[in-house]
């Protein structure tokens, strides 16, 4: 991710006099298990952090290395989590948006952003914003948010794995792997599974037996 692209959106905003630019992203949208987690991050004007990229393109080790650097240099960070039961009640798209709104609200308790760069979504806020397609690969602020959200959720997965060890959450992070689907068939769903996500997948899996 070249320097020109990674700060293109931020530089345009900074040059127009907008100081506090928040990047917002979420992770866990496609999981069968656990919360959707979003993060909102404001980095200082002119800040460049080597190695930041879309969290999906980084190794776990690299994300863990970048996490403390981002938290140290950020002017503010907000985290928003929405549970599996809420995902089931309002659908995943609305749950992702709600997680982003919660992250923004927490961020705004310390630093109120002037502008939002959001990864391909719209946040329920009166603050001016831009939905950036593939934003986690094009905006440093969004990429930083994706890393914070991913590391936060991965750490939650380690806690959930201790609570429900039979599903192997620490390994697959709640995604629909073969091992995860087979564990659901063997043990049934637990309270942290997204029930609305399981119907079609389990029907497909059952046809294989």
LINPE-V430859 format. One record per residue. N is the residue number from 0. SS is DSSP state (alpha for helix, beta for strand, coil for the rest). Layout:
# LINPE-V430859
N;SS
N;SS
This chain:
# LINPE-V430859
0;coil
1;coil
2;alpha
3;alpha
4;alpha
5;alpha
6;coil
7;alpha
8;alpha
9;alpha
10;alpha
11;alpha
12;alpha
13;alpha
14;alpha
15;coil
16;coil
17;coil
18;coil
19;coil
20;beta
21;beta
22;beta
23;beta
24;beta
25;beta
26;beta
27;coil
28;coil
29;coil
30;coil
31;coil
32;beta
33;coil
34;coil
35;beta
36;beta
37;beta
38;beta
39;beta
40;beta
41;beta
42;beta
43;coil
44;coil
45;coil
46;coil
47;coil
48;coil
49;coil
50;coil
51;coil
52;coil
53;coil
54;alpha
55;alpha
56;alpha
57;coil
58;coil
59;alpha
60;alpha
61;alpha
62;alpha
63;alpha
64;alpha
65;alpha
66;alpha
67;alpha
68;alpha
69;alpha
70;alpha
71;alpha
72;alpha
73;beta
74;beta
75;beta
76;beta
77;beta
78;beta
79;beta
80;beta
81;beta
82;coil
83;alpha
84;alpha
85;alpha
86;alpha
87;alpha
88;alpha
89;alpha
90;coil
91;alpha
92;alpha
93;alpha
94;alpha
95;alpha
96;alpha
97;alpha
98;alpha
99;alpha
100;alpha
101;alpha
102;alpha
103;alpha
104;alpha
105;alpha
106;alpha
107;alpha
108;coil
109;coil
110;coil
111;coil
112;coil
113;coil
114;beta
115;beta
116;beta
117;beta
118;beta
119;coil
120;coil
121;coil
122;coil
123;coil
124;coil
125;coil
126;coil
127;coil
128;beta
129;beta
130;beta
131;beta
132;coil
133;coil
134;alpha
135;alpha
136;alpha
137;alpha
138;coil
139;alpha
140;alpha
141;alpha
142;alpha
143;alpha
144;alpha
145;alpha
146;alpha
147;alpha
148;alpha
149;alpha
150;alpha
151;alpha
152;alpha
153;alpha
154;alpha
155;alpha
156;alpha
157;alpha
158;alpha
159;alpha
160;alpha
161;alpha
162;alpha
163;coil
164;alpha
165;alpha
166;alpha
167;coil
168;alpha
169;alpha
170;alpha
171;alpha
172;coil
173;coil
174;coil
175;coil
176;coil
177;alpha
178;alpha
179;alpha
180;alpha
181;alpha
182;alpha
183;alpha
184;alpha
185;alpha
186;alpha
187;coil
188;coil
189;coil
190;coil
191;coil
192;beta
193;coil
194;alpha
195;alpha
196;alpha
197;alpha
198;alpha
199;alpha
200;alpha
201;alpha
202;alpha
203;alpha
204;alpha
205;alpha
206;coil
207;coil
208;coil
